[in-house]
Amino acid sequence: MNKQQIIKAVAEKTDMPRKDIAKVFSSIFETILECLEKEESVRLMNFGSLTVKTYKPRKGYNPSSKIVVQLPERKAIRFKLAKRAALKKLK
Amino acid sequence: MNKQQIIKAVAEKTDMPRKDIAKVFSSIFETILECLEKEESVRLMNFGSLTVKTYKPRKGYNPSSKIVVQLPERKAIRFKLAKRAALKKLK
């Protein structure tokens, strides 16, 4: 499912104009991104949370070149499904 | 950041009534959850994608009890940041 399909589904559920829904949609995800860029976590009740995790620099082994390489510090975004959302079907 | 704070930020950006923003907000994430429950992936341009990953049953080792246990099949939701979103600050 992509953005347009979600906007269509939301328009059917809320009877609101697609133009307004698209405006709110973009602004929500822009706000979430701004938050993650400040490495602040985002907690959405009944849905889940997005947190920025920092992985320390570490040694890695490249099996094809058989060389030990130094991997730099890395940041990744973790998504965790809210318990209530998980109870439905996805464990 | 939580749902109310995001709605407040979106209201400031879009000048739309909070009531409408809250309605769209809930409906967007409800739609995304319905999609994930059907194990369909969600791809949001300039933001990221949410996909359901299935982990096969496997043997696990419990270091405290020193017993090998059979772990059942497990499903988890993976979030991947869109490249364009990642270019800003988060690698």
Backbone of each chain as ProteinMPNN parsed JSONL, in Angstrom:
{"seq_chain_A": "MNKQQIIKAVAEKTDMPRKDIAKVFSSIFETILECLEKEESVRLMNFGSLTVKTYKPRKGYNPSSKIVVQLPERKAIRFKLAKRAALKKLK", "coords_chain_A": {"N_chain_A": [[0.846, -1.203, 0.0], [0.505, 2.224, -0.781], [1.107, 5.809, -0.379], [-0.962, 7.239, -1.757], [-2.98, 5.328, -1.89], [-3.546, 4.982, 0.789], [-4.489, 7.507, 1.445], [-6.803, 7.532, -0.075], [-8.265, 5.515, 1.183], [-8.576, 6.663, 3.692], [-10.081, 8.885, 3.034], [-12.462, 7.674, 2.287], [-13.226, 6.664, 4.781], [-13.457, 8.938, 6.408], [-14.846, 10.867, 5.065], [-13.715, 13.27, 4.429], [-12.219, 15.935, 2.428], [-9.885, 14.894, -0.093], [-7.728, 16.503, -0.591], [-7.267, 17.939, 1.772], [-6.695, 15.79, 3.456], [-4.347, 14.813, 2.294], [-2.653, 16.95, 2.789], [-2.514, 16.969, 5.591], [-1.469, 14.436, 5.961], [1.147, 14.552, 4.743], [2.253, 16.48, 6.406], [2.194, 15.247, 8.929], [4.059, 13.108, 8.623], [6.313, 14.495, 7.941], [6.729, 15.907, 10.289], [7.25, 13.787, 12.027], [9.642, 12.834, 10.935], [11.313, 15.068, 11.364], [11.46, 14.938, 14.086], [12.747, 12.474, 14.516], [15.162, 13.108, 13.362], [16.207, 14.731, 15.269], [16.842, 12.872, 16.951], [14.93, 12.095, 18.752], [12.473, 10.039, 20.289], [9.437, 8.633, 18.863], [6.248, 8.119, 19.948], [3.375, 6.396, 19.343], [0.268, 5.885, 20.452], [-1.495, 2.76, 20.571], [-0.41, 2.063, 18.16], [2.502, 2.122, 17.628], [6.076, 2.537, 18.227], [8.806, 4.638, 17.231], [12.202, 4.638, 17.363], [15.517, 6.039, 17.634], [18.402, 4.277, 17.24], [21.76, 3.934, 18.32], [24.576, 2.408, 17.034], [27.622, 1.288, 18.254], [31.027, 1.923, 17.069], [32.581, -0.887, 15.501], [34.469, -3.986, 15.07], [34.43, -5.621, 11.954], [34.028, -8.548, 9.856], [34.979, -9.318, 6.634], [33.817, -11.793, 4.751], [34.298, -12.44, 2.055], [36.573, -11.03, 1.227], [38.135, -11.693, 3.252], [39.098, -9.993, 5.196], [39.564, -8.12, 8.177], [37.581, -5.469, 9.088], [37.188, -2.058, 10.204], [34.236, -0.964, 11.446], [32.301, 1.971, 11.258], [30.613, 4.124, 13.719], [27.048, 3.721, 13.815], [23.72, 4.746, 12.972], [20.377, 3.717, 13.465], [16.876, 3.299, 12.739], [14.469, 2.013, 14.856], [11.472, 0.156, 14.8], [8.763, -0.463, 16.889], [6.032, -2.478, 17.465], [2.966, -1.528, 18.985], [1.772, -3.029, 22.008], [-1.025, -3.431, 22.211], [-1.757, -3.227, 19.547], [-0.459, -5.379, 18.596], [-1.786, -7.521, 19.648], [-3.866, -8.211, 18.045], [-3.256, -9.711, 15.483], [-0.639, -9.958, 14.609], [2.088, -11.279, 16.15]], "CA_chain_A": [[0.0, 0.0, 0.0], [1.307, 3.458, -0.816], [0.49, 7.015, 0.178], [-2.231, 7.569, -2.438], [-4.003, 4.324, -1.513], [-3.928, 5.255, 2.183], [-5.303, 8.73, 1.405], [-8.114, 7.128, -0.632], [-8.964, 4.756, 2.237], [-8.921, 7.613, 4.765], [-11.17, 9.727, 2.497], [-13.701, 6.874, 2.386], [-13.598, 6.493, 6.202], [-13.704, 10.195, 7.149], [-15.643, 11.795, 4.244], [-13.057, 14.578, 4.305], [-11.645, 16.094, 1.083], [-8.552, 14.271, -0.244], [-6.705, 17.571, -0.561], [-6.97, 18.192, 3.197], [-6.073, 14.577, 4.005], [-2.965, 14.752, 1.773], [-1.904, 18.01, 3.487], [-2.273, 16.476, 6.961], [-0.609, 13.235, 5.82], [2.537, 14.99, 4.533], [2.716, 17.228, 7.576], [2.428, 14.279, 10.016], [5.298, 12.334, 8.427], [7.403, 15.486, 7.987], [6.952, 16.171, 11.722], [7.884, 12.589, 12.599], [11.039, 12.821, 10.452], [12.045, 16.127, 12.084], [11.647, 14.422, 15.447], [13.772, 11.416, 14.455], [16.458, 13.738, 13.049], [16.731, 15.243, 16.549], [17.036, 11.623, 17.722], [13.868, 11.972, 19.745], [11.625, 8.922, 19.859], [8.051, 8.963, 18.533], [5.405, 7.047, 20.525], [1.995, 6.563, 18.887], [-0.562, 4.925, 21.188], [-2.23, 1.788, 19.754], [0.229, 1.79, 16.865], [3.87, 1.675, 17.879], [7.053, 3.601, 18.507], [9.994, 4.727, 16.386], [13.31, 5.164, 18.165], [16.809, 6.053, 16.935], [19.372, 3.483, 17.992], [23.134, 4.162, 17.865], [25.438, 1.231, 17.162], [29.002, 1.74, 18.422], [31.968, 1.405, 16.06], [32.998, -2.248, 15.886], [35.234, -4.687, 14.047], [33.603, -6.525, 11.153], [34.857, -9.449, 9.054], [34.432, -9.455, 5.29], [34.145, -13.177, 4.384], [34.797, -12.61, 0.675], [37.97, -10.57, 1.121], [38.805, -12.275, 4.44], [39.803, -8.91, 5.904], [38.843, -7.537, 9.308], [37.427, -4.026, 8.822], [36.65, -1.28, 11.322], [32.962, -0.373, 11.026], [32.074, 3.208, 12.008], [29.35, 4.206, 14.47], [25.924, 3.732, 12.866], [22.414, 5.007, 13.606], [19.282, 3.07, 12.733], [15.571, 3.569, 13.351], [13.78, 0.79, 15.221], [10.02, 0.286, 14.956], [8.218, -1.481, 17.779], [4.572, -2.483, 17.41], [2.352, -1.372, 20.311], [1.223, -4.305, 22.496], [-2.453, -3.555, 21.862], [-1.861, -3.469, 18.1], [0.096, -6.707, 18.325], [-2.688, -8.577, 20.119], [-4.817, -8.62, 17.012], [-2.841, -10.876, 14.699], [0.816, -10.064, 14.496], [2.738, -11.406, 17.477]], "C_chain_A": [[0.871, 1.239, 0.0], [0.486, 4.651, -0.321], [-0.885, 7.305, -0.448], [-3.352, 6.608, -2.028], [-4.477, 4.559, -0.087], [-4.841, 6.479, 2.213], [-6.714, 8.406, 0.904], [-8.938, 6.422, 0.452], [-9.43, 5.701, 3.341], [-10.074, 8.508, 4.315], [-12.497, 8.971, 2.601], [-14.16, 6.771, 3.843], [-14.055, 7.804, 6.845], [-14.606, 11.168, 6.385], [-15.002, 13.181, 4.145], [-12.43, 14.69, 2.916], [-10.213, 15.565, 1.016], [-7.44, 15.311, -0.1], [-6.28, 17.836, 0.891], [-6.24, 16.995, 3.806], [-4.605, 14.501, 3.567], [-2.083, 15.769, 2.498], [-1.535, 17.534, 4.896], [-1.282, 15.307, 6.924], [0.861, 13.664, 5.691], [3.084, 15.666, 5.774], [3.001, 16.305, 8.757], [3.79, 13.619, 9.836], [6.525, 13.248, 8.368], [7.773, 15.764, 9.452], [7.655, 14.992, 12.379], [9.358, 12.534, 12.195], [11.874, 13.862, 11.193], [12.403, 15.645, 13.492], [12.785, 13.388, 15.462], [15.14, 12.026, 14.158], [17.078, 14.341, 14.312], [16.98, 14.087, 17.522], [16.106, 11.528, 18.914], [12.967, 10.822, 19.321], [10.193, 9.412, 19.662], [7.19, 7.811, 19.039], [3.955, 7.302, 20.143], [1.137, 5.473, 19.514], [-1.348, 4.053, 20.214], [-1.61, 1.535, 18.397], [1.637, 1.273, 17.112], [4.793, 2.834, 18.164], [8.238, 3.488, 17.546], [11.095, 5.347, 17.232], [14.604, 5.103, 17.352], [17.809, 5.303, 17.805], [20.779, 3.746, 17.424], [23.951, 2.901, 18.099], [26.892, 1.704, 17.218], [29.891, 1.248, 17.281], [32.413, -0.002, 16.479], [33.815, -2.867, 14.754], [34.295, -5.602, 13.277], [34.523, -7.365, 10.292], [34.208, -9.621, 7.697], [34.794, -10.846, 4.769], [34.709, -13.309, 2.974], [36.249, -12.149, 0.581], [38.798, -11.081, 2.3], [39.603, -11.215, 5.204], [38.93, -8.42, 7.061], [38.769, -6.032, 9.08], [36.845, -3.33, 10.048], [35.37, -0.604, 10.851], [32.681, 0.861, 11.874], [30.785, 3.135, 12.838], [28.2, 4.339, 13.471], [24.632, 4.008, 13.616], [21.35, 4.299, 12.771], [17.982, 3.363, 13.462], [14.88, 2.237, 13.607], [12.294, 1.069, 15.339], [9.543, -0.815, 15.885], [6.696, -1.362, 17.791], [4.019, -2.344, 18.824], [1.727, -2.702, 20.718], [-0.205, -4.482, 22.019], [-2.611, -3.857, 20.369], [-1.428, -4.908, 17.81], [-0.909, -7.797, 18.691], [-3.592, -9.061, 18.999], [-4.301, -9.836, 16.265], [-1.333, -11.043, 14.707], [1.399, -10.193, 15.882], [4.059, -10.651, 17.433]], "O_chain_A": [[1.874, 1.293, 0.712], [-0.664, 4.511, 0.094], [-1.85, 7.584, 0.265], [-4.502, 7.008, -1.844], [-5.652, 4.365, 0.224], [-5.848, 6.489, 2.921], [-7.697, 8.949, 1.408], [-10.128, 6.685, 0.622], [-10.537, 5.563, 3.862], [-10.945, 8.851, 5.115], [-13.524, 9.549, 2.957], [-15.361, 6.788, 4.111], [-14.926, 7.802, 7.716], [-15.077, 12.158, 6.944], [-15.677, 14.155, 3.812], [-12.138, 13.673, 2.286], [-9.426, 15.759, 1.942], [-6.367, 15.034, 0.436], [-5.091, 17.942, 1.193], [-5.292, 17.159, 4.573], [-3.729, 14.168, 4.366], [-0.918, 15.496, 2.788], [-0.393, 17.678, 5.333], [-0.378, 15.214, 7.754], [1.715, 13.193, 6.442], [4.236, 15.455, 6.151], [3.944, 16.545, 9.511], [4.587, 13.57, 10.773], [7.634, 12.832, 8.702], [8.947, 15.844, 9.811], [8.555, 15.179, 13.198], [10.22, 12.225, 13.018], [13.001, 13.584, 11.603], [13.489, 15.908, 14.007], [13.667, 13.433, 16.319], [16.16, 11.53, 14.638], [18.299, 14.454, 14.425], [17.275, 14.273, 18.702], [16.448, 10.956, 19.948], [12.717, 10.64, 18.13], [9.784, 10.44, 20.202], [7.368, 6.667, 18.623], [3.365, 8.299, 20.56], [1.25, 4.297, 19.166], [-1.809, 4.523, 19.173], [-2.212, 0.863, 17.56], [1.93, 0.111, 16.834], [4.353, 3.972, 18.324], [8.615, 2.399, 17.114], [10.938, 6.45, 17.756], [14.771, 4.235, 16.495], [18.03, 5.656, 18.964], [20.968, 3.779, 16.208], [24.013, 2.387, 19.216], [27.343, 2.435, 16.336], [29.557, 0.275, 16.605], [32.598, -0.273, 17.666], [33.853, -2.35, 13.637], [33.46, -6.283, 13.872], [35.657, -6.972, 10.018], [33.046, -10.014, 7.597], [35.94, -11.077, 4.384], [35.518, -14.201, 2.719], [37.067, -12.799, -0.071], [40.018, -10.913, 2.332], [40.65, -11.508, 5.782], [37.709, -8.319, 6.933], [39.801, -5.387, 8.897], [36.106, -3.931, 10.827], [35.408, 0.238, 9.954], [32.812, 0.803, 13.096], [29.98, 2.217, 12.684], [28.34, 4.973, 12.425], [24.457, 3.566, 14.751], [21.412, 4.282, 11.541], [17.984, 3.642, 14.661], [14.721, 1.427, 12.694], [11.889, 2.086, 15.902], [9.885, -1.981, 15.689], [6.141, -0.302, 18.083], [4.531, -2.963, 19.757], [1.206, -3.426, 19.87], [-0.569, -5.533, 21.492], [-3.478, -4.635, 19.972], [-1.953, -5.564, 16.91], [-0.886, -8.88, 18.106], [-4.036, -10.209, 19.012], [-4.875, -10.916, 16.408], [-0.824, -12.16, 14.803], [1.221, -9.301, 16.712], [4.782, -10.614, 18.428]]}, "seq_chain_B": "MNKQQIIKAVAEKTDMPRKDIAKVFSSIFETILECLEKEESVRLMNFGSLTVKTYKPRKGYNPSSKIVVQLPERKAIRFKLAKRAALKKLK", "coords_chain_B": {"N_chain_B": [[8.198, 12.347, 21.346], [4.667, 12.529, 21.184], [1.323, 11.491, 20.107], [-0.496, 13.685, 20.517], [1.251, 15.865, 20.587], [2.243, 15.8, 18.015], [-0.064, 16.297, 16.555], [-0.561, 18.883, 17.399], [1.669, 20.212, 16.314], [1.183, 19.798, 13.596], [-1.185, 21.18, 13.299], [-0.31, 23.775, 13.673], [1.283, 24.009, 11.378], [-0.501, 23.61, 9.265], [-2.761, 25.082, 9.7], [-5.203, 23.895, 10.014], [-8.231, 22.675, 11.65], [-7.781, 21.124, 14.85], [-9.398, 19.018, 15.492], [-10.137, 17.852, 13.041], [-7.621, 17.113, 12.128], [-6.89, 15.226, 14.051], [-8.764, 13.261, 13.51], [-8.046, 12.442, 10.915], [-5.462, 11.601, 11.45], [-5.793, 9.355, 13.217], [-7.185, 7.692, 11.492], [-5.354, 7.268, 9.431], [-3.291, 5.755, 10.68], [-4.738, 3.603, 11.573], [-5.474, 2.487, 9.141], [-2.954, 1.792, 8.15], [-2.239, -0.167, 10.01], [-4.214, -2.101, 9.493], [-3.386, -2.893, 7.03], [-0.842, -3.984, 7.543], [-1.652, -6.102, 9.098], [-2.706, -7.733, 7.196], [-0.436, -8.551, 6.228], [0.681, -7.07, 4.252], [2.973, -4.849, 2.665], [3.854, -1.441, 3.554], [4.507, 1.45, 1.855], [5.913, 4.53, 2.104], [6.585, 7.308, 0.375], [9.56, 9.3, 0.546], [9.646, 8.902, 3.246], [9.561, 6.203, 4.471], [9.459, 2.578, 4.746], [7.262, -0.037, 5.859], [7.431, -3.354, 6.608], [6.276, -6.756, 6.872], [7.996, -9.252, 8.41], [8.727, -12.722, 8.323], [9.954, -15.011, 10.595], [11.468, -18.115, 10.497], [10.691, -21.187, 12.327], [13.098, -22.035, 14.83], [16.04, -23.441, 16.435], [16.846, -22.516, 19.716], [19.142, -21.347, 22.241], [19.143, -21.393, 25.69], [21.019, -19.561, 27.74], [21.0, -19.306, 30.538], [19.543, -21.463, 31.591], [20.751, -23.393, 30.221], [19.597, -24.955, 28.263], [18.547, -26.299, 25.148], [16.105, -24.879, 23.19], [13.077, -25.12, 21.251], [12.196, -22.669, 19.083], [9.23, -21.043, 18.091], [7.707, -20.209, 14.849], [7.973, -16.761, 13.948], [6.642, -13.44, 13.645], [7.627, -10.228, 12.562], [7.722, -6.626, 12.46], [9.387, -4.664, 10.162], [11.064, -1.574, 9.899], [12.093, 0.609, 7.429], [14.088, 3.307, 6.628], [13.462, 5.814, 4.185], [15.635, 6.41, 1.402], [15.97, 9.092, 0.573], [15.071, 10.418, 2.835], [16.956, 9.621, 4.575], [19.247, 10.863, 3.774], [19.371, 13.339, 4.903], [20.187, 13.526, 7.798], [20.3, 11.234, 9.354], [22.115, 8.396, 8.897]], "CA_chain_B": [[6.997, 13.057, 20.833], [3.504, 11.637, 21.127], [0.273, 11.829, 19.134], [-1.033, 15.042, 20.753], [2.276, 16.844, 20.204], [2.325, 15.807, 16.549], [-1.282, 16.97, 16.085], [-0.349, 20.321, 17.675], [2.643, 20.705, 15.321], [0.529, 19.769, 12.27], [-2.185, 22.261, 13.315], [0.449, 25.017, 13.459], [1.789, 24.041, 9.998], [-1.532, 23.565, 8.209], [-3.901, 25.946, 10.051], [-6.472, 23.16, 9.994], [-8.714, 22.433, 13.008], [-7.177, 19.929, 15.474], [-10.386, 17.911, 15.468], [-10.022, 17.191, 11.731], [-6.287, 16.497, 12.057], [-6.912, 14.02, 14.907], [-9.576, 12.252, 12.804], [-7.214, 11.93, 9.82], [-4.321, 10.921, 12.094], [-6.224, 8.017, 13.68], [-7.594, 6.884, 10.346], [-4.132, 6.876, 8.691], [-2.557, 4.682, 11.363], [-5.64, 2.444, 11.571], [-5.36, 1.907, 7.795], [-1.627, 1.167, 8.057], [-2.294, -1.397, 10.816], [-5.02, -3.091, 8.77], [-2.538, -3.346, 5.934], [0.2, -4.851, 8.12], [-2.3, -7.343, 9.565], [-2.85, -8.592, 6.014], [0.964, -8.814, 5.855], [1.01, -6.262, 3.073], [3.92, -3.81, 3.122], [3.398, -0.051, 3.415], [5.665, 2.225, 1.346], [5.586, 5.95, 2.127], [7.676, 8.031, -0.3], [10.264, 10.32, 1.353], [9.589, 8.614, 4.694], [10.109, 4.869, 4.697], [8.54, 1.464, 4.473], [7.011, -0.99, 6.941], [7.178, -4.673, 6.013], [6.138, -7.831, 7.854], [8.997, -10.297, 8.138], [8.431, -13.969, 9.045], [11.163, -15.745, 10.983], [11.127, -19.546, 10.57], [10.988, -21.809, 13.628], [14.517, -22.405, 14.901], [16.498, -23.885, 17.749], [17.491, -21.435, 20.469], [19.858, -21.846, 23.422], [18.91, -20.524, 26.851], [22.28, -19.638, 28.481], [20.853, -19.444, 32.001], [19.117, -22.839, 31.939], [21.627, -24.279, 29.41], [18.751, -25.921, 27.523], [18.231, -25.934, 23.763], [14.639, -24.823, 23.069], [12.569, -24.935, 19.89], [11.46, -21.391, 19.014], [8.209, -21.119, 17.028], [7.767, -19.186, 13.8], [7.685, -15.447, 14.552], [6.504, -12.356, 12.656], [8.03, -8.926, 13.124], [7.566, -5.538, 11.484], [10.651, -3.971, 9.942], [10.926, -0.224, 9.346], [13.294, 1.012, 6.679], [14.031, 4.728, 6.305], [13.634, 6.072, 2.746], [16.977, 6.951, 1.11], [15.951, 10.567, 0.56], [14.928, 10.887, 4.225], [18.198, 9.283, 5.286], [20.349, 11.753, 3.356], [19.429, 14.563, 5.702], [21.115, 13.458, 8.915], [20.432, 9.868, 9.84], [22.634, 7.499, 7.854]], "C_chain_B": [[5.82, 12.087, 20.774], [2.44, 12.203, 20.171], [-0.21, 13.272, 19.298], [-0.042, 16.119, 20.322], [2.393, 16.943, 18.683], [1.112, 16.558, 15.984], [-1.142, 18.483, 16.275], [0.584, 20.919, 16.607], [2.001, 20.794, 13.935], [-0.502, 20.9, 12.184], [-1.484, 23.605, 13.063], [0.902, 25.134, 12.004], [0.67, 24.22, 8.971], [-2.708, 24.511, 8.46], [-5.235, 25.219, 9.976], [-6.911, 22.873, 11.429], [-8.157, 21.118, 13.575], [-8.105, 18.733, 15.388], [-10.251, 17.127, 14.154], [-8.679, 16.453, 11.627], [-6.269, 15.193, 12.864], [-7.663, 12.894, 14.199], [-8.736, 11.612, 11.692], [-6.057, 11.105, 10.388], [-4.713, 9.491, 12.484], [-6.535, 7.123, 12.496], [-6.384, 6.421, 9.526], [-3.482, 5.67, 9.367], [-3.414, 3.423, 11.515], [-5.517, 1.704, 10.225], [-4.02, 1.189, 7.64], [-1.63, -0.157, 8.83], [-3.074, -2.49, 10.099], [-4.179, -3.728, 7.657], [-1.486, -4.336, 6.454], [-0.411, -6.161, 8.608], [-2.522, -8.307, 8.405], [-1.461, -8.945, 5.45], [1.32, -8.175, 4.517], [1.978, -5.177, 3.521], [3.346, -2.425, 2.817], [4.603, 0.776, 3.0], [5.272, 3.687, 1.27], [6.765, 6.734, 1.57], [8.228, 9.116, 0.613], [10.18, 10.056, 2.845], [10.207, 7.251, 4.947], [9.097, 3.799, 4.396], [8.445, 0.557, 5.7], [6.682, -2.329, 6.286], [7.094, -5.713, 7.123], [7.135, -8.928, 7.477], [8.653, -11.542, 8.962], [9.739, -14.691, 9.336], [10.788, -17.207, 11.192], [11.359, -20.07, 11.983], [12.467, -22.187, 13.663], [14.858, -22.855, 16.311], [17.155, -22.695, 18.442], [18.137, -22.014, 21.711], [19.658, -20.865, 24.566], [20.154, -20.599, 27.751], [22.082, -19.833, 29.976], [20.447, -20.862, 32.357], [19.933, -23.867, 31.157], [20.821, -25.338, 28.653], [18.519, -25.392, 26.112], [16.708, -25.973, 23.631], [14.234, -24.609, 21.614], [11.737, -23.655, 19.864], [10.469, -21.452, 17.864], [8.45, -20.066, 15.952], [7.345, -17.85, 14.414], [7.556, -14.395, 13.461], [6.932, -11.062, 13.331], [7.886, -7.869, 12.04], [8.881, -4.787, 11.391], [10.354, -2.585, 9.376], [12.207, 0.127, 8.616], [13.136, 2.474, 6.245], [14.241, 4.907, 4.808], [14.994, 6.719, 2.522], [16.97, 8.473, 1.23], [15.855, 11.113, 1.977], [16.26, 10.679, 4.951], [19.303, 10.279, 4.949], [20.461, 12.945, 4.288], [20.447, 14.396, 6.828], [21.362, 12.019, 9.341], [20.965, 8.993, 8.715], [21.943, 6.148, 8.009]], "O_chain_B": [[5.98, 10.942, 20.353], [2.633, 13.236, 19.529], [-0.319, 14.001, 18.312], [-0.427, 17.148, 19.767], [2.613, 18.022, 18.134], [1.244, 17.353, 15.054], [-1.552, 19.265, 15.417], [0.316, 21.994, 16.068], [2.242, 21.745, 13.192], [-0.675, 21.507, 11.127], [-1.995, 24.458, 12.337], [0.908, 26.232, 11.448], [0.848, 24.882, 7.948], [-3.542, 24.729, 7.581], [-6.284, 25.856, 9.884], [-6.076, 22.828, 12.333], [-8.072, 20.119, 12.861], [-7.668, 17.593, 15.234], [-10.251, 15.896, 14.155], [-8.604, 15.336, 11.116], [-5.711, 14.188, 12.425], [-7.268, 11.73, 14.269], [-8.717, 10.389, 11.546], [-5.722, 10.043, 9.864], [-4.033, 8.535, 12.114], [-6.192, 5.941, 12.491], [-6.385, 5.313, 8.989], [-3.159, 4.682, 8.708], [-2.887, 2.312, 11.579], [-5.464, 0.475, 10.177], [-3.959, 0.103, 7.064], [-1.085, -1.154, 8.355], [-2.667, -3.651, 10.087], [-4.259, -4.928, 7.392], [-1.276, -5.395, 5.864], [0.231, -7.209, 8.543], [-2.53, -9.525, 8.584], [-1.325, -9.535, 4.378], [2.149, -8.683, 3.762], [1.841, -4.636, 4.619], [2.483, -2.26, 1.954], [5.61, 0.807, 3.708], [4.408, 4.061, 0.478], [7.816, 6.821, 2.204], [7.488, 9.767, 1.351], [10.598, 10.897, 3.64], [11.265, 7.154, 5.569], [8.019, 4.065, 3.864], [9.398, 0.404, 6.465], [5.746, -2.416, 5.491], [7.735, -5.588, 8.166], [7.11, -9.455, 6.365], [8.327, -11.44, 10.144], [10.532, -14.949, 8.43], [9.89, -17.51, 11.977], [12.121, -19.484, 12.751], [13.027, -22.609, 12.652], [14.08, -22.679, 17.249], [17.926, -21.957, 17.829], [17.721, -23.07, 22.187], [19.954, -19.676, 24.446], [20.335, -21.593, 28.455], [22.915, -20.464, 30.625], [20.954, -21.417, 33.332], [19.821, -25.069, 31.399], [21.286, -26.456, 28.432], [18.322, -24.194, 25.908], [16.089, -26.995, 23.929], [14.967, -23.99, 20.842], [10.707, -23.56, 20.532], [10.83, -21.873, 16.765], [9.27, -19.162, 16.111], [6.476, -17.803, 15.285], [8.275, -14.445, 12.463], [6.643, -10.827, 14.504], [7.923, -8.178, 10.849], [9.426, -4.33, 12.396], [9.509, -2.431, 8.494], [13.298, -0.051, 9.158], [12.165, 2.828, 5.576], [15.09, 4.24, 4.216], [15.456, 7.494, 3.359], [17.826, 9.068, 1.885], [16.466, 12.131, 2.302], [16.636, 11.461, 5.823], [20.199, 10.51, 5.762], [21.546, 13.504, 4.445], [21.48, 15.066, 6.814], [22.49, 11.634, 9.649], [20.316, 8.867, 7.676], [22.214, 5.224, 7.242]]}, "name": "protein", "num_of_chains": 2, "seq": "MNKQQIIKAVAEKTDMPRKDIAKVFSSIFETILECLEKEESVRLMNFGSLTVKTYKPRKGYNPSSKIVVQLPERKAIRFKLAKRAALKKLKMNKQQIIKAVAEKTDMPRKDIAKVFSSIFETILECLEKEESVRLMNFGSLTVKTYKPRKGYNPSSKIVVQLPERKAIRFKLAKRAALKKLK"}
